[in-house]
Amino acid sequence: MNKLDKDTLLCISLSGRPSNIGTRFHNYLYGELGLNFVYKAFTTTDLQAAVGGIRALGIRGAGISMPFKEHVIDYVDVMHSSASVIESVNTIVNEDGILHAYNTDYQAVANLLRENGLPHSLSVAVAGSGGMAKAVVAAVRDFGFTDVTVVARNAETGGALAKQYGFSWQPELGDARPGLLINATPIGMAGGAEADNLAFELDAIEAAEAVFDVVAMPATTPLIRAAAERHKTVITGAEVIALQAAEQFVLYTGVRPSPEEIRRASEYSRS
């Protein structure tokens, strides 16, 4: 890490459950590229005050995670298309006191769907209806999937998300057996009440061709472990967080790391 001084620019994250992943990822690249930045993770019980602090203290940027991705919209100044279209924010950039909001989750999910070459003919179930689910459903639609079901216990948010993209909604997966299962809920996240739970039943995992879990901590969630044991194509939250963090890094610094630098930073973030 570079020596800190009065000119060092601070970037932060705001999350309900802070981890060291983003902190280590960004600080590794700052050191690797010789940039006078530092990154620190926070949580808050007063989101409005926290965002006010970003503006008042000249904090350069902030990564926004669950459960703040939708609530933070009320406190930013400019919603860029990546965030406004899906009404979910995961990145704030402070431009001279004007807070600009973006969503890099969408691009990360879209890139991973493309890289894994999943056929558009697969039926899809997306679990969740929060900020991350919004990014996932938008990416799924734009990738070309048409047979998609939003699975969410909240009828209001789940139904609205499905309707926005012309998909269907149901409160539980039930007897459906989609070819692609995507978990966009906190189920399986370390430190949570459902850390040891599966987002989908074992027989649904058995019937699927591919399984995608956006939960990044741990890298191998119960869902990913169950899918890998059954030799399914798996896409992990660790992959999502590395890609979305790289795009955040570019927004904060104006510098784009090489794919090799991103790979090393991702490995370091989990070491």
FENLINKA-V372111 format. One record per pair of residues at least 24 apart in sequence whose C-alpha atoms are under 10 Angstrom apart, sorted by sequence separation. I is the first residue (numbers start at 1). J is the second residue. D is the distance in Angstrom with one decimal. If there is no record, write none. Layout:
# FENLINKA-V372111
i=I j=J d=D
i=I j=J d=D
This chain:
# FENLINKA-V372111
i=17 j=41 d=9.6
i=18 j=42 d=6.2
i=19 j=43 d=9.9
i=44 j=68 d=9.7
i=47 j=71 d=8.1
i=48 j=72 d=7.6
i=51 j=75 d=6.8
i=52 j=76 d=9.2
i=64 j=88 d=9.6
i=65 j=89 d=8.4
i=66 j=90 d=8.9
i=75 j=99 d=8.5
i=76 j=100 d=6.5
i=77 j=101 d=7.7
i=78 j=102 d=8.9
i=79 j=103 d=9.5
i=82 j=106 d=7.5
i=119 j=143 d=9.8
i=120 j=144 d=5.8
i=121 j=145 d=6.8
i=122 j=146 d=8.5
i=123 j=147 d=4.9
i=124 j=148 d=4.6
i=125 j=149 d=4.8
i=126 j=150 d=5.0
i=127 j=151 d=4.7
i=128 j=152 d=5.1
i=129 j=153 d=8.6
i=130 j=154 d=9.7
i=134 j=158 d=9.8
i=137 j=161 d=8.0
i=141 j=165 d=7.1
i=149 j=173 d=8.7
i=180 j=204 d=9.7
i=181 j=205 d=7.5
i=197 j=221 d=9.0
i=198 j=222 d=5.9
i=199 j=223 d=6.6
i=202 j=226 d=7.6
i=206 j=230 d=6.7
i=208 j=232 d=7.4
i=209 j=233 d=6.5
i=210 j=234 d=5.8
i=211 j=235 d=6.4
i=212 j=236 d=6.0
i=213 j=237 d=5.6
i=214 j=238 d=7.7
i=215 j=239 d=9.9
i=216 j=240 d=7.5
i=217 j=241 d=9.7
i=239 j=263 d=9.9
i=242 j=266 d=5.8
i=2 j=27 d=9.1
i=17 j=42 d=8.7
i=18 j=43 d=6.3
i=47 j=72 d=7.1
i=50 j=75 d=9.8
i=51 j=76 d=7.9
i=64 j=89 d=6.7
i=65 j=90 d=6.1
i=76 j=101 d=6.7
i=82 j=107 d=8.6
i=110 j=135 d=9.1
i=118 j=143 d=9.6
i=119 j=144 d=9.0
i=120 j=145 d=5.0
i=121 j=146 d=7.8
i=122 j=147 d=7.3
i=123 j=148 d=5.9
i=124 j=149 d=6.2
i=125 j=150 d=5.9
i=126 j=151 d=5.9
i=127 j=152 d=5.9
i=128 j=153 d=8.0
i=129 j=154 d=7.6
i=133 j=158 d=9.5
i=137 j=162 d=8.2
i=140 j=165 d=9.8
i=141 j=166 d=9.1
i=179 j=204 d=9.0
i=180 j=205 d=8.9
i=188 j=213 d=9.0
i=189 j=214 d=9.6
i=190 j=215 d=9.0
i=196 j=221 d=8.2
i=197 j=222 d=6.6
i=198 j=223 d=5.3
i=201 j=226 d=10.0
i=202 j=227 d=8.7
i=205 j=230 d=8.1
i=206 j=231 d=9.2
i=207 j=232 d=9.5
i=208 j=233 d=9.1
i=209 j=234 d=9.1
i=210 j=235 d=8.0
i=211 j=236 d=8.5
i=212 j=237 d=7.8
i=213 j=238 d=9.1
i=214 j=239 d=8.5
i=215 j=240 d=8.7
i=216 j=241 d=6.6
i=241 j=266 d=8.6
i=242 j=267 d=9.3
i=1 j=27 d=6.7
i=9 j=35 d=9.2
i=10 j=36 d=9.0
i=11 j=37 d=7.3
i=12 j=38 d=8.4
i=13 j=39 d=7.9
i=14 j=40 d=9.3
i=15 j=41 d=7.8
i=16 j=42 d=8.5
i=17 j=43 d=6.9
i=18 j=44 d=10.0
i=48 j=74 d=8.4
i=49 j=75 d=9.4
i=63 j=89 d=8.7
i=64 j=90 d=4.3
i=65 j=91 d=8.8
i=75 j=101 d=9.8
i=105 j=131 d=9.6
i=106 j=132 d=8.4
i=109 j=135 d=7.8
i=110 j=136 d=8.0
i=113 j=139 d=8.4
i=119 j=145 d=8.4
i=120 j=146 d=7.6
i=121 j=147 d=7.8
i=122 j=148 d=8.9
i=123 j=149 d=8.2
i=124 j=150 d=8.6
i=125 j=151 d=6.6
i=126 j=152 d=8.4
i=127 j=153 d=9.1
i=128 j=154 d=8.6
i=129 j=155 d=9.3
i=138 j=164 d=9.4
i=141 j=167 d=9.0
i=174 j=200 d=9.9
i=177 j=203 d=8.3
i=178 j=204 d=7.5
i=179 j=205 d=9.0
i=181 j=207 d=9.9
i=187 j=213 d=9.5
i=188 j=214 d=10.0
i=189 j=215 d=6.0
i=190 j=216 d=9.0
i=191 j=217 d=8.9
i=195 j=221 d=8.2
i=196 j=222 d=6.3
i=197 j=223 d=7.9
i=198 j=224 d=9.1
i=206 j=232 d=8.3
i=213 j=239 d=9.8
i=214 j=240 d=6.6
i=215 j=241 d=8.9
i=216 j=242 d=9.4
i=1 j=28 d=7.3
i=8 j=35 d=8.8
i=9 j=36 d=6.4
i=10 j=37 d=5.8
i=11 j=38 d=6.2
i=12 j=39 d=5.3
i=13 j=40 d=6.6
i=14 j=41 d=6.5
i=15 j=42 d=6.5
i=16 j=43 d=5.6
i=17 j=44 d=9.8
i=48 j=75 d=6.5
i=63 j=90 d=5.6
i=64 j=91 d=5.7
i=105 j=132 d=7.3
i=106 j=133 d=9.6
i=108 j=135 d=9.4
i=109 j=136 d=6.4
i=110 j=137 d=9.9
i=112 j=139 d=9.9
i=113 j=140 d=8.0
i=118 j=145 d=9.6
i=120 j=147 d=9.0
i=129 j=156 d=9.3
i=130 j=157 d=7.6
i=134 j=161 d=7.0
i=137 j=164 d=9.7
i=138 j=165 d=7.5
i=149 j=176 d=9.6
i=173 j=200 d=7.8
i=174 j=201 d=9.3
i=177 j=204 d=5.5
i=178 j=205 d=9.0
i=179 j=206 d=9.9
i=180 j=207 d=9.3
i=181 j=208 d=6.9
i=186 j=213 d=9.7
i=187 j=214 d=10.0
i=188 j=215 d=7.1
i=189 j=216 d=7.4
i=190 j=217 d=5.7
i=191 j=218 d=9.6
i=195 j=222 d=8.1
i=196 j=223 d=9.2
i=198 j=225 d=9.8
i=205 j=232 d=8.3
i=213 j=240 d=9.1
i=214 j=241 d=8.3
i=239 j=266 d=8.6
i=242 j=269 d=9.1
i=1 j=29 d=9.1
i=2 j=30 d=7.8
i=3 j=31 d=9.7
i=8 j=36 d=5.1
i=9 j=37 d=4.6
i=10 j=38 d=5.1
i=11 j=39 d=4.7
i=12 j=40 d=4.8
i=13 j=41 d=4.7
i=14 j=42 d=5.1
i=15 j=43 d=5.1
i=16 j=44 d=7.3
i=47 j=75 d=8.7
i=48 j=76 d=9.7
i=62 j=90 d=8.1
i=63 j=91 d=4.7
i=64 j=92 d=7.5
i=73 j=101 d=8.0
i=103 j=131 d=9.8
i=105 j=133 d=9.8
i=106 j=134 d=8.5
i=107 j=135 d=8.5
i=108 j=136 d=9.4
i=109 j=137 d=9.5
i=110 j=138 d=8.8
i=111 j=139 d=8.9
i=129 j=157 d=5.9
i=130 j=158 d=8.4
i=133 j=161 d=8.7
i=134 j=162 d=9.5
i=137 j=165 d=7.8
i=172 j=200 d=9.5
i=173 j=201 d=8.8
i=175 j=203 d=9.7
i=176 j=204 d=7.8
i=177 j=205 d=8.3
i=179 j=207 d=7.1
i=180 j=208 d=5.8
i=181 j=209 d=8.4
i=182 j=210 d=8.7
i=183 j=211 d=8.2
i=184 j=212 d=8.8
i=185 j=213 d=8.7
i=186 j=214 d=8.7
i=187 j=215 d=7.8
i=188 j=216 d=9.4
i=189 j=217 d=5.7
i=190 j=218 d=6.0
i=198 j=226 d=8.5
i=202 j=230 d=9.9
i=212 j=240 d=9.9
i=238 j=266 d=8.2
i=1 j=30 d=7.1
i=2 j=31 d=5.9
i=7 j=36 d=7.4
i=8 j=37 d=5.2
i=9 j=38 d=6.4
i=10 j=39 d=5.9
i=11 j=40 d=6.6
i=12 j=41 d=5.4
i=13 j=42 d=5.8
i=14 j=43 d=5.2
i=15 j=44 d=7.5
i=16 j=45 d=8.8
i=62 j=91 d=5.7
i=63 j=92 d=6.5
i=72 j=101 d=9.2
i=103 j=132 d=9.6
i=105 j=134 d=9.6
i=106 j=135 d=4.7
i=107 j=136 d=9.4
i=109 j=138 d=9.4
i=110 j=139 d=5.1
i=114 j=143 d=7.4
i=128 j=157 d=9.1
i=129 j=158 d=5.1
i=149 j=178 d=8.9
i=175 j=204 d=8.4
i=177 j=206 d=9.0
i=178 j=207 d=7.5
i=179 j=208 d=4.4
i=180 j=209 d=6.0
i=181 j=210 d=6.5
i=182 j=211 d=6.0
i=183 j=212 d=6.4
i=184 j=213 d=6.8
i=185 j=214 d=7.9
i=186 j=215 d=6.6
i=188 j=217 d=8.3
i=189 j=218 d=6.6
i=190 j=219 d=9.6
i=238 j=267 d=9.8
i=1 j=31 d=4.8
i=2 j=32 d=9.4
i=7 j=37 d=8.7
i=8 j=38 d=6.9
i=9 j=39 d=8.6
i=10 j=40 d=7.7
i=11 j=41 d=8.7
i=12 j=42 d=7.0
i=13 j=43 d=7.8
i=14 j=44 d=7.1
i=61 j=91 d=7.3
i=62 j=92 d=5.0
i=63 j=93 d=9.0
i=105 j=135 d=6.2
i=106 j=136 d=6.3
i=109 j=139 d=6.4
i=110 j=140 d=7.1
i=113 j=143 d=7.4
i=128 j=158 d=7.3
i=129 j=159 d=8.6
i=134 j=164 d=10.0
i=137 j=167 d=9.3
i=148 j=178 d=8.7
i=174 j=204 d=9.3
i=177 j=207 d=6.1
i=178 j=208 d=6.0
i=179 j=209 d=5.0
i=180 j=210 d=4.9
i=181 j=211 d=4.8
i=182 j=212 d=4.6
i=183 j=213 d=4.8
i=184 j=214 d=5.7
i=185 j=215 d=7.6
i=186 j=216 d=9.7
i=188 j=218 d=8.1
i=189 j=219 d=9.4
i=1 j=32 d=8.4
i=2 j=33 d=10.0
i=5 j=36 d=8.5
i=12 j=43 d=9.9
i=61 j=92 d=5.4
i=62 j=93 d=6.6
i=104 j=135 d=8.7
i=105 j=136 d=7.8
i=106 j=137 d=8.8
i=107 j=138 d=9.9
i=108 j=139 d=8.9
i=109 j=140 d=8.2
i=110 j=141 d=9.6
i=127 j=158 d=9.3
i=129 j=160 d=8.8
i=130 j=161 d=9.0
i=147 j=178 d=9.0
i=151 j=182 d=9.8
i=173 j=204 d=8.7
i=176 j=207 d=9.8
i=177 j=208 d=6.8
i=178 j=209 d=8.3
i=179 j=210 d=6.4
i=180 j=211 d=5.7
i=181 j=212 d=6.1
i=182 j=213 d=5.7
i=183 j=214 d=6.2
i=184 j=215 d=7.3
i=186 j=217 d=9.8
i=189 j=220 d=9.9
i=190 j=221 d=8.3
i=238 j=269 d=9.9
i=2 j=34 d=7.1
i=4 j=36 d=7.5
i=5 j=37 d=9.8
i=60 j=92 d=8.4
i=61 j=93 d=4.4
i=62 j=94 d=8.5
i=103 j=135 d=7.9
i=106 j=138 d=7.2
i=107 j=139 d=7.5
i=110 j=142 d=7.9
i=111 j=143 d=9.2
i=129 j=161 d=6.7
i=148 j=180 d=9.4
i=149 j=181 d=10.0
i=150 j=182 d=9.7
i=151 j=183 d=9.5
i=152 j=184 d=10.0
i=178 j=210 d=9.3
i=179 j=211 d=8.5
i=180 j=212 d=7.6
i=181 j=213 d=8.2
i=182 j=214 d=7.6
i=183 j=215 d=7.7
i=188 j=220 d=9.3
i=189 j=221 d=7.1
i=238 j=270 d=9.1
i=1 j=34 d=8.5
i=2 j=35 d=7.6
i=3 j=36 d=8.1
i=4 j=37 d=8.1
i=14 j=47 d=8.6
i=59 j=92 d=9.8
i=60 j=93 d=6.0
i=61 j=94 d=5.8
i=106 j=139 d=5.8
i=110 j=143 d=6.7
i=128 j=161 d=9.6
i=129 j=162 d=8.8
i=151 j=184 d=9.9
i=152 j=185 d=9.2
i=188 j=221 d=5.7
i=189 j=222 d=9.0
i=1 j=35 d=9.2
i=2 j=36 d=6.6
i=3 j=37 d=9.6
i=4 j=38 d=8.0
i=59 j=93 d=8.5
i=60 j=94 d=5.1
i=61 j=95 d=9.0
i=69 j=103 d=9.2
i=105 j=139 d=9.2
i=106 j=140 d=9.3
i=109 j=143 d=9.7
i=187 j=221 d=9.0
i=188 j=222 d=6.1
i=1 j=36 d=9.0
i=2 j=37 d=8.0
i=3 j=38 d=9.7
i=59 j=94 d=6.7
i=60 j=95 d=7.5
i=187 j=222 d=9.1
i=188 j=223 d=7.2
i=1 j=37 d=9.0
i=2 j=38 d=8.4
i=14 j=50 d=8.5
i=58 j=94 d=7.1
i=59 j=95 d=9.5
i=60 j=96 d=8.9
i=126 j=162 d=9.9
i=187 j=223 d=9.0
i=188 j=224 d=9.4
i=1 j=38 d=8.1
i=14 j=51 d=9.3
i=58 j=95 d=8.7
i=59 j=96 d=9.7
i=60 j=97 d=9.3
i=62 j=99 d=9.9
i=64 j=101 d=9.8
i=54 j=92 d=9.1
i=55 j=93 d=9.7
i=58 j=96 d=7.5
i=59 j=97 d=9.1
i=61 j=99 d=8.8
i=63 j=101 d=10.0
i=64 j=102 d=9.9
i=54 j=93 d=9.2
i=55 j=94 d=6.8
i=58 j=97 d=6.9
i=60 j=99 d=9.4
i=61 j=100 d=9.2
i=62 j=101 d=9.5
i=63 j=102 d=9.7
i=64 j=103 d=9.3
i=54 j=94 d=7.4
i=55 j=95 d=9.0
i=56 j=96 d=10.0
i=57 j=97 d=9.0
i=58 j=98 d=10.0
i=61 j=101 d=9.8
i=63 j=103 d=9.6
i=183 j=223 d=8.5
i=22 j=63 d=8.6
i=51 j=92 d=9.2
i=55 j=96 d=8.2
i=56 j=97 d=7.3
i=63 j=104 d=9.7
i=90 j=131 d=8.6
i=182 j=223 d=9.8
i=12 j=54 d=8.8
i=55 j=97 d=5.2
i=88 j=130 d=8.4
i=89 j=131 d=7.5
i=90 j=132 d=8.8
i=140 j=182 d=9.9
i=181 j=223 d=9.9
i=11 j=54 d=9.0
i=54 j=97 d=8.4
i=55 j=98 d=7.3
i=87 j=130 d=9.9
i=88 j=131 d=5.1
i=89 j=132 d=9.1
i=125 j=168 d=9.6
i=126 j=169 d=9.6
i=127 j=170 d=9.9
i=128 j=171 d=9.8
i=10 j=54 d=9.5
i=54 j=98 d=10.0
i=55 j=99 d=7.1
i=87 j=131 d=7.6
i=88 j=132 d=7.5
i=125 j=169 d=9.4
i=127 j=171 d=9.4
i=52 j=97 d=9.8
i=54 j=99 d=8.5
i=86 j=131 d=8.2
i=88 j=133 d=9.3
i=90 j=135 d=9.9
i=125 j=170 d=9.9
i=127 j=172 d=8.7
i=137 j=182 d=9.6
i=86 j=132 d=9.6
i=88 j=134 d=7.0
i=89 j=135 d=9.4
i=127 j=173 d=8.6
i=136 j=182 d=8.4
i=10 j=57 d=9.3
i=11 j=58 d=9.6
i=12 j=59 d=7.7
i=18 j=65 d=8.7
i=52 j=99 d=9.8
i=86 j=133 d=9.5
i=87 j=134 d=7.6
i=88 j=135 d=7.3
i=126 j=173 d=9.5
i=136 j=183 d=9.3
i=137 j=184 d=9.4
i=10 j=58 d=8.1
i=11 j=59 d=5.9
i=12 j=60 d=8.3
i=13 j=61 d=8.2
i=14 j=62 d=6.9
i=15 j=63 d=8.2
i=16 j=64 d=9.5
i=17 j=65 d=8.5
i=18 j=66 d=9.7
i=51 j=99 d=9.0
i=83 j=131 d=9.9
i=86 j=134 d=5.8
i=87 j=135 d=8.8
i=125 j=173 d=7.8
i=136 j=184 d=7.4
i=9 j=58 d=8.3
i=10 j=59 d=5.2
i=11 j=60 d=5.4
i=12 j=61 d=6.4
i=13 j=62 d=5.0
i=14 j=63 d=6.2
i=15 j=64 d=6.3
i=16 j=65 d=7.2
i=17 j=66 d=7.9
i=85 j=134 d=9.5
i=86 j=135 d=6.3
i=133 j=182 d=9.2
i=135 j=184 d=9.2
i=9 j=59 d=6.9
i=10 j=60 d=5.8
i=11 j=61 d=4.7
i=12 j=62 d=4.7
i=13 j=63 d=4.3
i=14 j=64 d=5.1
i=15 j=65 d=4.8
i=16 j=66 d=5.9
i=17 j=67 d=9.0
i=85 j=135 d=9.3
i=86 j=136 d=9.5
i=133 j=183 d=8.3
i=134 j=184 d=8.8
i=9 j=60 d=6.2
i=10 j=61 d=7.3
i=11 j=62 d=5.7
i=12 j=63 d=6.4
i=13 j=64 d=5.9
i=14 j=65 d=6.2
i=15 j=66 d=5.8
i=16 j=67 d=6.0
i=83 j=134 d=9.9
i=86 j=137 d=9.0
i=125 j=176 d=8.8
i=132 j=183 d=9.7
i=133 j=184 d=5.1
i=219 j=270 d=8.5
i=9 j=61 d=9.0
i=10 j=62 d=9.0
i=11 j=63 d=8.1
i=12 j=64 d=8.9
i=13 j=65 d=7.6
i=14 j=66 d=8.4
i=15 j=67 d=6.9
i=16 j=68 d=7.7
i=83 j=135 d=8.7
i=86 j=138 d=7.0
i=124 j=176 d=10.0
i=125 j=177 d=8.6
i=126 j=178 d=9.8
i=132 j=184 d=6.0
i=133 j=185 d=7.4
i=180 j=232 d=9.9
i=182 j=234 d=10.0
i=218 j=270 d=9.4
i=14 j=67 d=9.2
i=15 j=68 d=7.1
i=82 j=135 d=9.0
i=85 j=138 d=8.7
i=86 j=139 d=9.9
i=123 j=176 d=9.8
i=124 j=177 d=8.9
i=125 j=178 d=6.2
i=131 j=184 d=8.8
i=132 j=185 d=7.8
i=180 j=233 d=9.3
i=181 j=234 d=9.8
i=182 j=235 d=9.1
i=183 j=236 d=10.0
i=184 j=237 d=9.6
i=217 j=270 d=9.5
i=14 j=68 d=7.7
i=15 j=69 d=9.2
i=123 j=177 d=8.4
i=124 j=178 d=5.3
i=125 j=179 d=8.3
i=126 j=180 d=8.5
i=127 j=181 d=8.0
i=128 j=182 d=9.0
i=130 j=184 d=7.9
i=131 j=185 d=9.5
i=132 j=186 d=9.8
i=180 j=234 d=9.8
i=182 j=236 d=10.0
i=183 j=237 d=9.6
i=14 j=69 d=9.5
i=123 j=178 d=4.9
i=124 j=179 d=6.1
i=125 j=180 d=6.4
i=126 j=181 d=6.3
i=127 j=182 d=6.2
i=128 j=183 d=7.0
i=129 j=184 d=7.7
i=130 j=185 d=7.7
i=122 j=178 d=7.3
i=123 j=179 d=5.2
i=124 j=180 d=4.7
i=125 j=181 d=5.2
i=126 j=182 d=4.8
i=127 j=183 d=4.9
i=128 j=184 d=5.2
i=129 j=185 d=7.9
i=122 j=179 d=5.2
i=123 j=180 d=6.2
i=124 j=181 d=6.0
i=125 j=182 d=6.1
i=126 j=183 d=6.0
i=127 j=184 d=5.5
i=128 j=185 d=5.1
i=121 j=179 d=8.9
i=122 j=180 d=6.4
i=123 j=181 d=8.7
i=124 j=182 d=7.5
i=125 j=183 d=8.4
i=126 j=184 d=6.7
i=127 j=185 d=6.3
i=128 j=186 d=8.8
i=122 j=181 d=10.0
i=126 j=185 d=9.1
i=127 j=186 d=9.9
i=128 j=187 d=9.7
i=70 j=130 d=7.8
i=71 j=131 d=9.3
i=119 j=179 d=9.7
i=127 j=187 d=9.6
i=69 j=130 d=8.2
i=70 j=131 d=5.9
i=118 j=179 d=9.8
i=119 j=180 d=9.8
i=68 j=130 d=9.7
i=69 j=131 d=5.4
i=70 j=132 d=9.4
i=118 j=180 d=8.8
i=67 j=130 d=8.2
i=68 j=131 d=8.2
i=69 j=132 d=7.8
i=66 j=130 d=8.5
i=67 j=131 d=7.9
i=70 j=134 d=9.9
i=66 j=131 d=7.5
i=67 j=132 d=9.5
i=65 j=131 d=8.7
i=66 j=132 d=7.9
i=65 j=132 d=8.6
i=128 j=199 d=9.7
i=127 j=199 d=7.5
i=127 j=200 d=8.5
i=86 j=161 d=9.3
i=125 j=200 d=9.8
i=14 j=90 d=9.4
i=13 j=90 d=9.4
i=14 j=91 d=9.8
i=13 j=91 d=8.8
i=86 j=164 d=9.5
i=136 j=214 d=8.9
i=13 j=92 d=9.5
i=12 j=92 d=9.7
i=11 j=92 d=9.7
i=133 j=214 d=9.2
i=11 j=93 d=9.1
i=132 j=214 d=8.2
i=11 j=94 d=9.7
i=132 j=215 d=9.9
i=124 j=208 d=9.4
i=123 j=208 d=9.4
i=122 j=208 d=9.4
i=123 j=209 d=9.9
i=124 j=210 d=9.6
i=125 j=211 d=9.9
i=126 j=212 d=9.3
i=127 j=213 d=9.7
i=122 j=209 d=8.4
i=124 j=211 d=9.8
i=126 j=213 d=9.9
i=122 j=210 d=9.3
i=118 j=209 d=9.1
i=118 j=210 d=8.2
i=116 j=210 d=9.6
i=113 j=212 d=9.2
i=112 j=212 d=9.5
i=109 j=212 d=9.6
i=109 j=214 d=8.6
i=105 j=214 d=9.6
i=118 j=233 d=9.2
i=116 j=233 d=8.3
i=116 j=234 d=9.0
i=66 j=185 d=9.4
i=67 j=186 d=9.7
i=116 j=235 d=8.2
i=66 j=186 d=8.4
i=113 j=235 d=8.5
i=112 j=235 d=7.4
i=112 j=236 d=9.4
i=109 j=235 d=9.5
i=112 j=239 d=7.9
i=109 j=237 d=9.5
i=112 j=240 d=7.6
i=111 j=240 d=9.1
i=109 j=239 d=9.0
i=110 j=240 d=9.7
i=108 j=239 d=8.2
i=109 j=240 d=6.4
i=112 j=243 d=8.9
i=108 j=240 d=5.5
i=109 j=241 d=9.6
i=111 j=243 d=8.5
i=107 j=240 d=9.2
i=108 j=241 d=7.8
i=106 j=240 d=9.4
i=108 j=242 d=8.4
i=109 j=243 d=8.6
i=105 j=240 d=7.2
i=108 j=243 d=5.3
i=109 j=244 d=8.5
i=104 j=240 d=9.6
i=105 j=241 d=7.9
i=107 j=243 d=8.1
i=108 j=244 d=5.3
i=104 j=241 d=9.5
i=107 j=244 d=7.2
i=108 j=245 d=9.0
i=105 j=243 d=8.2
i=106 j=244 d=8.2
i=108 j=246 d=9.4
i=104 j=243 d=8.2
i=105 j=244 d=5.4
i=108 j=247 d=8.5
i=104 j=244 d=5.0
i=105 j=245 d=8.7
i=107 j=247 d=8.6
i=103 j=244 d=8.5
i=104 j=245 d=7.7
i=104 j=246 d=8.9
i=105 j=247 d=9.1
i=104 j=247 d=6.3
i=105 j=248 d=9.7
i=103 j=247 d=9.4
i=104 j=248 d=6.8
i=103 j=248 d=8.9
i=102 j=248 d=8.9
i=104 j=251 d=9.8
i=102 j=251 d=9.2
i=91 j=244 d=9.5
i=90 j=244 d=9.0
i=91 j=245 d=9.4
i=90 j=245 d=9.9
i=93 j=248 d=8.9
i=91 j=247 d=9.5
i=92 j=248 d=8.8
i=91 j=248 d=6.7
i=95 j=252 d=9.8
i=90 j=248 d=8.9
i=91 j=249 d=10.0
i=93 j=251 d=7.1
i=94 j=252 d=8.6
i=92 j=251 d=9.0
i=93 j=252 d=6.4
i=91 j=251 d=8.7
i=92 j=252 d=8.8
i=93 j=253 d=9.9
i=91 j=252 d=9.3
i=19 j=190 d=9.9
i=17 j=189 d=9.4
i=17 j=190 d=9.0
i=17 j=191 d=7.8
i=17 j=192 d=8.6
i=63 j=244 d=9.8
i=63 j=245 d=8.3
i=63 j=248 d=7.5
i=62 j=248 d=8.7
i=63 j=249 d=9.8
i=61 j=248 d=8.5
i=61 j=249 d=9.2
i=61 j=251 d=8.3
i=62 j=252 d=8.7
i=60 j=251 d=9.8
i=61 j=252 d=5.9
i=60 j=252 d=6.6
i=61 j=253 d=9.3
i=60 j=253 d=8.9
i=21 j=216 d=8.9
i=21 j=217 d=8.5
i=19 j=216 d=9.9
i=20 j=217 d=10.0
i=19 j=217 d=8.1
i=17 j=217 d=10.0
i=37 j=252 d=9.5
i=25 j=241 d=9.7
i=37 j=253 d=8.5
i=21 j=238 d=9.3
i=25 j=242 d=8.0
i=29 j=246 d=9.5
i=36 j=253 d=9.6
i=35 j=253 d=8.2
i=22 j=241 d=8.1
i=26 j=245 d=7.8
i=30 j=249 d=9.2
i=21 j=241 d=8.6
i=22 j=242 d=8.5
i=25 j=245 d=7.8
i=26 j=246 d=8.4
i=29 j=249 d=8.6
i=35 j=255 d=9.4
i=21 j=242 d=9.1
i=25 j=246 d=8.7
i=26 j=248 d=9.2
i=33 j=255 d=8.9
i=22 j=245 d=7.1
i=26 j=249 d=7.0
i=30 j=253 d=9.2
i=33 j=256 d=10.0
i=21 j=245 d=9.8
i=22 j=246 d=10.0
i=25 j=249 d=9.4
i=33 j=257 d=8.2
i=32 j=257 d=9.5
i=29 j=257 d=7.8
i=33 j=261 d=9.2
i=32 j=261 d=8.1
i=29 j=261 d=7.4
i=32 j=264 d=10.0
i=28 j=261 d=9.3
i=29 j=262 d=7.9
i=32 j=265 d=9.1
i=28 j=262 d=9.6
i=29 j=264 d=8.9
i=26 j=262 d=9.7
i=28 j=264 d=8.7
i=29 j=265 d=6.4
i=25 j=262 d=8.4
i=28 j=265 d=5.9
i=29 j=266 d=9.8
i=11 j=249 d=9.6
i=25 j=263 d=9.8
i=27 j=265 d=8.7
i=28 j=266 d=9.1
i=25 j=264 d=8.8
i=26 j=265 d=7.6
i=29 j=268 d=10.0
i=25 j=265 d=5.0
i=26 j=266 d=9.3
i=28 j=268 d=7.5
i=11 j=252 d=7.8
i=24 j=265 d=7.6
i=25 j=266 d=6.0
i=28 j=269 d=8.0
i=10 j=252 d=9.8
i=11 j=253 d=9.9
i=24 j=266 d=8.5
i=25 j=267 d=8.4
i=27 j=269 d=9.3
i=9 j=252 d=9.6
i=22 j=265 d=9.6
i=24 j=267 d=9.7
i=25 j=268 d=6.8
i=26 j=269 d=8.6
i=9 j=253 d=9.5
i=21 j=265 d=9.7
i=22 j=266 d=9.0
i=24 j=268 d=6.9
i=25 j=269 d=4.9
i=21 j=266 d=8.2
i=24 j=269 d=4.8
i=25 j=270 d=8.6
i=21 j=267 d=9.7
i=23 j=269 d=7.6
i=24 j=270 d=8.1
i=21 j=268 d=8.7
i=22 j=269 d=7.0
i=24 j=271 d=9.3
i=21 j=269 d=4.9
i=22 j=270 d=9.6
i=20 j=269 d=7.1
i=21 j=270 d=6.3
i=19 j=269 d=10.0
i=20 j=270 d=8.2
i=21 j=271 d=9.3
